[in-house]
Amino acid sequence: MDADLQDPPSLLPKMFDEIFNGGYDCVATRRVSRKGEPKIRSFFARMFYRIMRRIAKTDIVDGARDYRLMSRAMVDSIVSMKEYTRFSKGIFGWVGFNTKWLEFENVERRKGETKWSFWGLFKYSLEGIMGFSTAPLAMASVLGLFFTFLAFVAIVFIIIRTLIFGDPTNGWPSMACIIIFMGGIQLFCVGILGQYLSKVYLEVKNRPIYIVKEKI
């Protein structure tokens, strides 16, 4: 819970009630508006959540706050994760406990200024993407296949054009196609290495294979 009162303390009774009487393991909060924030920051924040929903297997809710109440079982599961770079919103979703979401309008802080700069938020978003998605590593394979196919089509086109009209430009199109083709092959090979690297990356994180919610 932030100390600048941007996280409404008035939600605490509801959070306690849902934990102890509602059967939830976590009661989390999310902002449904971003009043008072710079528009450019709000735009990039929404884009980040939209991208994460597409490329990550972890449920990361738009506007989610770290302000939440959790059961001891969920806390122990979060603490058991040994990774050093900890993107909290992703970890909260990854452990997979039953979560109740409470929505609230954005509240401007009473005093002080945010310590998060645009550059700091950008680096934090990169940590989230790299911590919970291997999609960037797969992009090299996709780009490699695309450029290889593009170069193959261009080579076929140049061969047909040369047979029909000759080669008045003394060979530079064919040279360009060969360079693009070799670049595509290299990107594709880098993408294959990236796929293996992503497996190593996930293994090094040493996340638990499963989480025990309750012992009987």
C-alpha positions as CSV (number, residue, x, y, z in Angstrom):
1,M,0.0,0.0,0.0
2,D,1.4,3.4,-1.0
3,A,1.9,5.9,1.7
4,D,0.7,8.8,-0.4
5,L,-2.9,7.8,-0.1
6,Q,-3.3,7.0,-3.8
7,D,-4.4,3.6,-2.6
8,P,-7.7,4.3,-0.8
9,P,-7.6,3.0,2.8
10,S,-11.5,2.9,2.6
11,L,-11.2,-0.4,0.7
12,L,-9.5,-2.2,3.5
13,P,-12.7,-3.4,5.3
14,K,-14.0,-4.8,2.0
15,M,-10.6,-6.5,1.4
16,F,-10.6,-8.1,4.8
17,D,-14.2,-9.3,4.4
18,E,-13.5,-11.0,1.0
19,I,-10.4,-12.7,2.4
20,F,-12.0,-14.1,5.5
21,N,-15.6,-14.6,4.4
22,G,-15.5,-14.6,0.6
23,G,-13.2,-17.5,0.1
24,Y,-10.6,-15.6,-1.9
25,D,-6.8,-16.0,-1.5
26,C,-6.2,-12.5,-2.8
27,V,-8.1,-9.2,-3.0
28,A,-6.5,-6.9,-5.4
29,T,-7.3,-3.4,-6.7
30,R,-7.2,-1.8,-10.1
31,R,-7.7,1.7,-11.3
32,V,-10.5,2.2,-13.8
33,S,-9.3,5.7,-14.7
34,R,-6.0,7.6,-14.8
35,K,-7.2,11.1,-13.9
36,G,-4.4,13.4,-13.1
37,E,-1.7,11.5,-15.0
38,P,-0.1,12.9,-18.2
39,K,-1.9,11.6,-21.2
40,I,1.3,10.3,-22.8
41,R,2.0,8.1,-19.8
42,S,-1.5,6.8,-19.7
43,F,-1.4,5.9,-23.4
44,F,1.9,3.9,-23.0
45,A,0.6,2.2,-19.8
46,R,-2.5,1.0,-21.6
47,M,-0.4,-0.2,-24.6
48,F,1.9,-2.1,-22.2
49,Y,-1.0,-4.0,-20.7
50,R,-2.4,-4.7,-24.1
51,I,0.9,-6.1,-25.3
52,M,1.3,-8.2,-22.2
53,R,-2.1,-9.8,-22.6
54,R,-1.1,-10.9,-26.0
55,I,2.4,-12.2,-25.5
56,A,2.4,-13.4,-21.8
57,K,0.9,-16.5,-20.4
58,T,0.4,-14.8,-17.1
59,D,-2.8,-12.8,-16.3
60,I,-1.8,-9.2,-15.9
61,V,-4.8,-6.9,-15.5
62,D,-4.9,-3.4,-16.9
63,G,-4.7,-0.8,-14.1
64,A,-3.6,-3.4,-11.5
65,R,-2.1,-2.0,-8.4
66,D,0.3,-3.6,-5.9
67,Y,-2.2,-2.6,-3.2
68,R,-3.7,-6.0,-2.3
69,L,-4.4,-8.3,0.6
70,M,-3.2,-11.9,0.4
71,S,-3.6,-15.1,2.3
72,R,-0.6,-16.7,4.0
73,A,-0.6,-19.5,1.4
74,M,-0.3,-17.1,-1.5
75,V,2.4,-15.1,0.3
76,D,4.5,-18.2,0.9
77,S,4.2,-19.1,-2.8
78,I,5.4,-15.7,-3.9
79,V,8.3,-15.8,-1.4
80,S,9.3,-19.3,-2.7
81,M,10.1,-17.9,-6.2
82,K,13.8,-17.5,-6.3
83,E,14.2,-15.2,-9.3
84,Y,16.2,-12.0,-8.8
85,T,14.4,-9.7,-11.2
86,R,10.9,-9.6,-9.7
87,F,8.1,-8.0,-11.7
88,S,5.5,-8.1,-9.0
89,K,2.3,-7.8,-11.1
90,G,3.4,-10.8,-13.1
91,I,4.4,-12.8,-10.1
92,F,1.0,-12.2,-8.4
93,G,-0.8,-13.5,-11.5
94,W,1.6,-16.4,-12.1
95,V,1.0,-18.1,-8.8
96,G,-2.6,-18.5,-9.8
97,F,-4.6,-18.1,-6.6
98,N,-8.3,-17.0,-6.6
99,T,-8.3,-13.3,-6.9
100,K,-11.1,-10.8,-6.3
101,W,-10.7,-7.4,-8.0
102,L,-11.9,-4.2,-6.5
103,E,-12.1,-1.2,-8.9
104,F,-11.7,2.4,-7.9
105,E,-11.2,5.8,-9.5
106,N,-7.7,7.2,-9.6
107,V,-6.9,9.3,-6.5
108,E,-4.3,12.1,-6.8
109,R,-1.6,11.9,-4.1
110,R,-2.0,14.3,-1.2
111,K,1.7,15.3,-1.0
112,G,4.9,14.6,-2.8
113,E,5.7,13.7,-6.4
114,T,6.1,10.4,-8.1
115,K,9.6,8.9,-8.2
116,W,8.8,7.1,-11.4
117,S,10.2,8.8,-14.5
118,F,9.1,7.8,-18.0
119,W,12.5,6.1,-18.5
120,G,12.1,4.2,-15.2
121,L,8.7,3.0,-16.2
122,F,9.9,2.0,-19.6
123,K,12.7,-0.1,-18.1
124,Y,10.2,-1.6,-15.6
125,S,7.9,-2.6,-18.5
126,L,10.9,-4.3,-20.3
127,E,11.5,-6.3,-17.2
128,G,7.9,-7.4,-17.2
129,I,8.0,-8.5,-20.9
130,M,11.3,-10.3,-20.5
131,G,10.3,-11.9,-17.2
132,F,7.0,-13.4,-18.4
133,S,7.3,-13.8,-22.1
134,T,9.7,-15.4,-24.6
135,A,8.0,-13.8,-27.5
136,P,10.8,-11.3,-28.2
137,L,13.2,-14.3,-28.7
138,A,10.8,-15.8,-31.2
139,M,10.6,-12.6,-33.2
140,A,14.0,-13.2,-34.8
141,S,12.8,-16.5,-36.3
142,V,9.6,-14.9,-37.7
143,L,11.6,-12.0,-39.2
144,G,14.2,-14.4,-40.6
145,L,11.6,-16.5,-42.4
146,F,9.9,-13.3,-43.7
147,F,13.1,-11.9,-45.1
148,T,14.1,-15.2,-46.6
149,F,10.8,-15.5,-48.3
150,L,11.0,-11.9,-49.5
151,A,14.5,-12.5,-50.9
152,F,13.4,-15.7,-52.6
153,V,10.4,-13.9,-54.3
154,A,12.7,-11.0,-55.4
155,I,15.3,-13.5,-56.8
156,V,12.6,-15.2,-58.9
157,F,11.3,-11.8,-60.1
158,I,14.8,-10.7,-61.1
159,I,15.5,-13.9,-63.0
160,I,12.3,-13.7,-64.9
161,R,12.9,-10.0,-65.6
162,T,16.4,-10.6,-66.8
163,L,15.3,-13.4,-69.1
164,I,12.7,-11.2,-70.7
165,F,14.3,-7.7,-70.6
166,G,18.0,-8.4,-70.0
167,D,20.0,-6.9,-67.1
168,P,20.7,-3.2,-67.8
169,T,21.8,-2.5,-64.2
170,N,24.8,-4.8,-64.3
171,G,23.8,-7.2,-61.5
172,W,23.2,-5.0,-58.4
173,P,19.5,-6.3,-57.9
174,S,20.8,-9.9,-57.7
175,M,23.5,-8.9,-55.3
176,A,20.9,-7.1,-53.1
177,C,18.7,-10.2,-53.1
178,I,21.6,-12.4,-52.1
179,I,22.4,-10.1,-49.2
180,I,18.8,-10.0,-48.1
181,F,18.6,-13.8,-48.4
182,M,21.7,-14.4,-46.3
183,G,20.5,-11.9,-43.8
184,G,17.2,-13.7,-43.5
185,I,19.0,-17.0,-43.0
186,Q,21.2,-15.5,-40.3
187,L,18.1,-14.1,-38.5
188,F,16.4,-17.4,-38.7
189,C,19.4,-19.2,-37.2
190,V,19.6,-16.6,-34.5
191,G,15.9,-17.2,-33.8
192,I,16.5,-20.9,-33.4
193,L,19.3,-20.1,-30.9
194,G,16.8,-17.8,-29.2
195,Q,14.3,-20.6,-28.8
196,Y,16.9,-22.8,-27.0
197,L,18.0,-19.8,-25.0
198,S,14.4,-19.2,-23.8
199,K,14.2,-22.7,-22.5
200,V,17.5,-22.2,-20.6
201,Y,16.2,-18.8,-19.3
202,L,13.0,-20.4,-17.9
203,E,15.0,-23.2,-16.3
204,V,17.4,-20.8,-14.6
205,K,14.5,-18.9,-13.0
206,N,13.8,-22.2,-11.1
207,R,10.1,-21.5,-10.6
208,P,8.2,-24.2,-8.9
209,I,6.6,-26.8,-11.2
210,Y,3.4,-26.6,-9.2
211,I,2.1,-24.8,-6.1
212,V,0.3,-26.5,-3.3
213,K,-2.6,-24.4,-2.1
214,E,-3.8,-26.5,0.7
215,K,-2.6,-29.6,2.6
216,I,-5.1,-31.9,4.2
